[in-house]
Amino acid sequence: MKTTKLTLTLWTFITCLSFGVFAKPAGKAKAQTATPTEVSYLAGGCFWGMEELLRKLPGVTRIEVGYMGGKIPNATYNIVHTGTSNHAETVKVEFNPQQLSYENLLLYFFKIHDPTTLNRQGNDIGTQYRSAIFYTSDVQKETAHRVIARVDKSKAWGKPVTTVVEKAGEFWNAEEEHQDYLQKNPEGYTCHFVRKVEF
């Protein structure tokens, strides 16, 4: 009888070891590292075309269109399109700086719109269509001025850049019909395309 109990106890102990019953408790799992994100606000004419080209840039993680740079709160398209509120049609670009640097984002920005036409982009005329970079930090501000100087120095556009650099203010999301407009309307209006210019 004693031999049977000893055998059973030994068998139970070995089984517990096999299934890790006596194993030391595992430490806390390492927290997953969140994807780094930076935000940029860019204006360069009608936001439909800007949004569609910027969304295709590797490293861009989210994109929205809206209004920035004006003095009137709760900006809407009906107000902004009159040109009286001083808002610019703006694209909010969230991107992964490990995949896409802010400098390279701006260099691409200067290839998809004409930064030399003051308050105008193609057939769209008015302050709401101005070329502007709204910075969110001193680093973005310095980078914006450096990139503009580089673009000007290259003379790729043949005329001086008129892009303004302003501190980002309140961003008012555009109405739902303006979000992803060219995704919903592939034949919709746009005056934006990637130019073969080198800086």
N, C-alpha and C positions, 0 to 999 in steps of 0.2 A: 504494500500500500504506500509506504514511504517513497519507494522508487518511482511509483506512478505519479505521485504528487510532485516529486522533484523534476521528473521528465516534463510534466505539464507546465510547471513554473518556468523551466528553461525554454520550452517551446513558446510560451506566452511572451517571454522577454525578447526572444529572437524575432518574433512576429512584430512586436512593438518597434524594435529597431528598424526592421525592414520598412515599416510604414511611417517612420520618422516621428513616432509619438514622443520620443525623448530628445528630439532635436532641439537645438537652441532656437528661441523665437527669432524670426527674421527681423532685421532692422527696418526702419521706415523706408519705403520705396522712394527713390529719387524723384523729385518733382520734375515734370516735363518742362523743358525750357520753352517759353513762349516765343513765337516768331517775332523778331524785332520789327517794329513798324514806325515809319516816319510819315508825316503829312505835309503835303505841298498844295498851295492854292495858285492856280495859273489861269490867266485870262488872255485870250488871243482871238477874239471874234466870237462868232456864234458857237455856243458851247456844245452843240450837237456833234459837229465835226471834230472838235478838240477831244471830246470824250471818246469817240469811236477809235481814234488813232492812239490815244494814250493808253487805252485799255489793252492794246495788243503788245505793249512794251513789256518784255520779260522783267519780272520783279514787281510789277504793279499788282497789288492784292485787292484793291477795292477802289471804286471810282463813283463819284456823284457829281451832278451839276447843280449850280445854284447862283447866288448873287452875293457880291462883296464889294466893299469900297464906298458905299453910299451912307447917307446920314439918316435915312428913313427906316424905322424898324419894320419888321415883318414884310420885307420886300416880296413882291409878287411880279409875275411876268407883265401883267397889265400896267404896273407902275414903271418897271425897269425899261420896257421897250420904248417908252416915250422919251427916254434920255434925260428926264428931269430929276431923277433921284440920285444920279451920279454913281449908281451901282454898275459894276462890270459883270457881264456873263462870265462866270468863273467855274472852273473844274477843280473839285477837291480830289486829290490823288493820294491814296495811301499806298506806300511801297515798302519793300524790304531793302534797307540800305546795305545789307550784305550781298544782295544780288544786283542792286541798281543804286549807284551813287546819286546824290542830289545833283552833282555837277553834270553827270551824263543825262539825267532827266531833263535838265535845263537845255543842254545842247540839242536834245531831240525836240524840245519845245520850240527852239529857234529854227528847226527844219520844217515844222508842220504848219507854220503861219508866217505871214510877212510882218516882221517887227518894225518895218520902216514907214508904214502908212499910219499916220497919227489918227486915232479915233476912227479907224476904218479897217475892214477886212473884206476884200472883194466888193460885193455889192452892198454889204452891210456898213452903214455909216452912222456914227454917233458915239458918245463917250462910253456907252454900254458895250461897245465892241473894241475898246482900247486894248493894247498889249500891256499886261501888267504881271508882275511877280509879287505876290503877297507873302512875305517871309514870316516864319514863326519863331525864329531864333536869330541871334547875332551871327551864328555860323552860316545860316541860310542867307542872311543879308550880305555878308562878305562874299559868299560864293556867287550870289546873283550878280553883284557888281563886277566880280572877276570874269564871269562868263560873258557878260555884256561887253566888257573891254576886249575880250578875246574875239567875239563875233565882229565887233567894229573893226578891230585891227586886221582881220582876215579880208575885209572888204568884199566878202562873199555876196552880200546883198546889194552892193553898189551904192548904197545910201546909208546914212547914220541910223542906228537903232533908236526908236522912240519909246521903247519899253520902259515903264516906270516901275520903281521898286518901292513898295509900301509895306508897312507893318500890317499883318493880317488882323482884321477886325471880325465882326460877327459875320458868320456864313449862314445865309438863309437858303435852305434847300428849295430847289425849284419844284414846281408842281409835277405830279407823277407822269403826266403825258410827255414831259421833257426828259425824264430819266430814261436812259437807254433808247433814245429816240430812233437812231439809225438801226438799232437791232430790231425794233418794232416796225420800222419803215425803211427797208433797205434801199428804196429808190428815192428817199427823202433828200431834201436840199443840204448841200455842204459845199464849202469853198476851201476845204482843207485837204491837203495831200502832202506826202513826204517829198521835199525838194532835194535835188542832188547838189547840195552845197556842202562845202567842207570848211571847218573853222580851225 
